[in-house]
Amino acid sequence: MSAAKTSQACLMKELKLLQGKDPLEGVHIDIPDDSNIYKWTIGIFGPPDTIYQGGYFKTEMEFPQDYPMRPPEMRFSTAMYHPNIYPDGRICISILHPPGEDAQSGERPEERWNPTQSVRTILLSVISLLNEPNISSPANVDASVAYRKWCNKEDDAYEKRVLKDVEKSKEVAKRDGVTVPTTLSEYVIQAPPPGREDSIGSSWSDGDSDEFNFDDSDDEDAGEDAD
């Protein structure tokens, strides 16, 4: 099986699980273009009892054709003031960094991407990062300084800025027709009724990979990028 076919099958399997029998709470997953399984739009709901509560933060996740050998790229498309998120929305988190060692980053190889990771583990890491920033290696220095002062109860500028982003994100949710959970009971996923898990995500069946046509050059390009 070609690299492209393998990645398509892998992504369709993950999508079907996340939208069906094994969903992940706190996210809303969509495929903007039904003909392109390599680009996902994922809305992350602000976890209850945090300053992000009530927020709807959209991200774009784009996968390489040799996924899962290499990680996807992920960035926030809605405003997000956070120590580990660059001003342009890119997320600085070890799990999204390519496999291998990088002496300059100080990251251990096991902290970086490896093919056993998945969209689920990425999203869990990002959601955890929202409320527990890594301020030892910030992507946004100003946000990191503000976060430190907020934690030390020296200044509430960080909280005010985040709450402002939360309010802006509500307009995005309204425009997208998405209902944002604001309580723990709403945030926690309810088990689907019998038979429902088989119908969710059925538009992406394992056989759909035959609908994607990639010529040999795609695989060659993917192989060269992976070197």
N, C-alpha and C positions, 0 to 999 in steps of 0.2 A: 504494500500500500504506500502511495506517495505521501510526502510530508504534508501536503495540503489536505489530502483526504483524511489523514490521521488526525490533524488538528480540527477539521470540521466535525468529525465523529466525536472527538473528545468534547468540543464546545457544545454540541447539540445534546450530549448526554448530561453535561453539567447544567445546561439551561433547563432541560426537562425536569431534573431533580429539584432545582431551585424554584421552579414555577409549579411544581407538583407535589410529589409525596415527601420531599425533604426540604421545605422552604426555610429561608433564613429570616428571622425577625429583624425588623428595623430597616428593611430595604424595599425598593420598588424597582423591578428589573424590566427593561423594555429593549426590543431590537428595532431601531428606527427604520431600517431597510431590510425587509424580509429576504432580500437576495444577498445580504452581506452579514454572515454570522460572525464576522471578525470585529464588528463594532457594536458595543452595547452601551446603552444609557442606563445608569443606575442612580436612583434617588436614595439618599441616605436620610432617614428620619432621625432628628435629634433625640437621643435617649431621654426617657422621663427622669425627673429629679436631677437634671443637670442644667447648666445654663443654655444648652442647645435644645432643650425641650420645646416642641412645637415647630421646630425648623424642618425644612425640606431642602437638602443640599444635593444638587444634581452633579453627577460625575460622568465623564466619558471614559470608557475603557476600550482600548484598541489592541487586538491580539496579533502577534506575528504569525506567519503561515507555518512556522515550525513549533508553535505552541504544542505541548507544554515544556519543550526544551528551553525555551526562553520566556521570560515573563511578559505580560501585557504592559502597555503604557496606560497610566491613569492620571486624570486631572479633574479638579473641580471646575465646573462651568458656571457655578453661582459663587458669589462673594463668600470667602471663608478666611477669617482672620485667625490664624493659628500658628504656633511656633514651627510646626513641621510641614507647612504648606507655603510654597513660594507664592509671591504676589500674582503670578500668572496662572495659579491653580495647580501646578504640578505638586505631587505628593512626595515628600522625602521620607521613605520608609524602607528598611532593609529588605523586606520581602519582595519589593519590586526591583531590586538591583540584580543584574545578571549573575549567574553562578560563578564561583571562583573566589580567589583571594584578592583583596585590594588593601595594601598596606596603608595607603593614605586615609582610607575611610575608618580604619580601626574596627571594621566589622569582622566577625568570625564567619567563615564559610557557611556554617550551619544556620546563620541568621539570614543569609541571602536566599534568593530564589533557587529552588530545585524542582525537578519535574514531578515530585510527589505533592507539591502545593497545588492549589486550585483557586477558583474565583471565591469560593467560600472562605478559605483561609485568609485571602487578601482582604475581603470585606470585614471579617472579624478583627483583623489587625487594625484596619483603618478606623472602625467604630471604637475600638479600645483606645486608639491614639487620640481621639477627640477629647476625651476627658482626662487622659493621662499622657500629656505631651512629653516628648524626649527633648528636654531643654539643654542637654549636653552637646547636641549637634543640631542647632536650629537652622531651618531654611529661611525663616523670617525673623531676623534679629530683633526688630522692633517689637514684634508680637511676643517673642521670648522674654524680653525685658519687662514688658507690660504684664505678662503672665506671672513672672516671679514676684513683682510688686503686689499683684492681686492676691497671690497665695500667702504673702507675708502681711496682708491686710494694710498695705501702705497706700494703695491706690485702687480705685475701681474702674479705671479706664478700660482695662481688658474686658471686663464683664459688660460694660456699656457698649463697647464695639461689637462684641459677639451678639448681644441682644438686638442690636441694630441690624446685623446680618440675618438674624432669625426672622425679624419682621419683614425684611425684603424677600426672604425665601418663601414666606407664606403667599406672596403674590404669585410667585412662580408655580407653587402647588395649585393655587386657584386657577391659573391659566391652563395648567396641564390636567385639571379635573381630578387631582389626587387628594384624597382625604388623609390628613396627617394625624397620626395617633398622638394624643397628649397625656394619656394616662397609662400606667403600667399594664392594666388589663387590655387596653386597646393595642398596645405595643406588642404584647406577647401573642404569637401566632396561635390561632385556634385550629385544631385538627379539621381537615376537610371532611365533608360527609362521605359515606361509602360510595366508591365509584368515581368521586370527583377527582381524586389524584391521578386517575388514568386519563382523564380528559384534558386536564391542565397541561399545557405545553405540547398537546398532541399535534399542533401545527408543525412542530419540529420533530419528526420521527427519524429513527436511525437511517431510514432509506433516503432521506432528503439529501444526503451528501452527493447523490448521483446528479442532483440538479445543478451543482457547481462545476463549472468546467475550467480547469487550470491546465495550461500547457506545460511542457517540460521545463520551460525557462523559469517558471515560478518556483519549482523545486530547486533548480540550480541557484537561483537568487537567494532562496532561504538558506541553502547550504553554505553559500559564501558569507552571508551575514552571520551565521553561527560560528564561523571560524575565528 
